[in-house]
Amino acid sequence: QVQLVESGGGLVQPGGSLRLSCAASGSRFSLNAVGWYRQAPGKQRDMVAVRTSGGSTNYADSVKGRFTISRDNAKNTVYLQMNSLKPEDTALYYCNMVDFFTTTTYWGQGTQVTVSS
């Protein structure tokens, strides 16, 4: 059974940095697309960044130049480096993975990021 476990969230001041991690269980991780999404209170869940197995990336306009998604296939882990954080980045951040063969989508339980002075 596939599980995604996020970590690294917390409280940070505006302008600060955080790195989120998402550890995936199961096989075929290196073949799967991975991504990060976020959901603020009262809002829909939106894509933040995605990365394919081939290395292509896509970012939300609001985070371009500040966030970087990366993956370590040897550790079955995907990361989100977040720099120059703003209060509007405050949200529950979810890890996402799409199985290459079945297209099944998996979600983590979420990790809270709060940007506040």
N, C-alpha and C positions, 0 to 999 in steps of 0.2 A: 504494500500500500504506500502510495506516495504521500509524503508529508513535507511541508515547507515551514520552517521555523525562523522567524525574524528576530533580530536583536539590534541594539545600538541606538534606540530612540532615547529621548530625554528632553530636558529643558535646556535651552541655549539662548544666549542673548543675541539680539540682532547683529548681523555681521559675523557671527560665529560659524563654526563648522561641526558637522556630525558625519559619521559613516555608518550606514545601515548595512547589516549582513543578513543573508537568507541562506540557510543550509537546507539542501534538498535531500531526501532519502530516495531510494529506488534507483533503477538503472536508466541508461540512455540520456542522462543529464546533458551530456555534451551535444546531443542532437537537437535538444529542445530550445525553443525561444523562451527567453525569460524577461521579466519586466517588473517595474514598480508602479503602483497606482496609489492615489491618496484620496481621502474623503474627509472633508471638513464638516462640522456639525451643520445639519440642514441642507447639505449640498450633495450632489451625485458624486460617485466615484469616478475619478478622472485619471487618464494615463499620465504618468510622469516621464518614464523612460523605458524603452524596450531594446533588447539586444538579441539578434538572431544567433544561431549556431555558427553562421559564417562571419559574424563580426559586425554586421550592419547595425546601426543604432538609429533611434528616433527619439526626439525629446519634445516635450511640451514647450511652446514658445516661452512660457513664463519662467522656465528653468534653464534655458539654453545659455551656455557660458558659465553657469554656476554649478550645475550638477553633472556628475559623470557616472555612468553605469559600466560596470566591468564584471567579469566572471572568471572564476578559477575552476576549470573543469576537473582538475585533480582533486579538489576539495568539495566538488558538487556545491559550490557556493557562488552566489551573485551578490554584488555590492552596489551601494549607491553612495557615492561621495557627494556631500552637500556642502557647498561653500557660500559665503556671503548670504547667509540665511536671513529671511525677512519674516515679519509677523504673519504675512499672508501665506507662508509655507506651513503654518501650523495645521496639522491634520493627523489622521490615523493613516499610516503608510502600510500598504499591503504588497507582499511579494506575489508574483504570478508566474506560472510556468505552463506552457502549452506543449503537450506531448506530440512529438514529430509524426508518429505513425497514426495515432488515434484521434488527434486534435482535441483530446480531453484537456480542459483547463483546470488547473489547480491553484488554490489560494492559501496563503498563510493566514495566521490569526490576527495579524496587524501589530504594529508597534507605534506608539504615540510620539510625535514630534511636536514640541511646543517652543515657539520662538517668542520670547518676551523679555523685557527689561525689568 
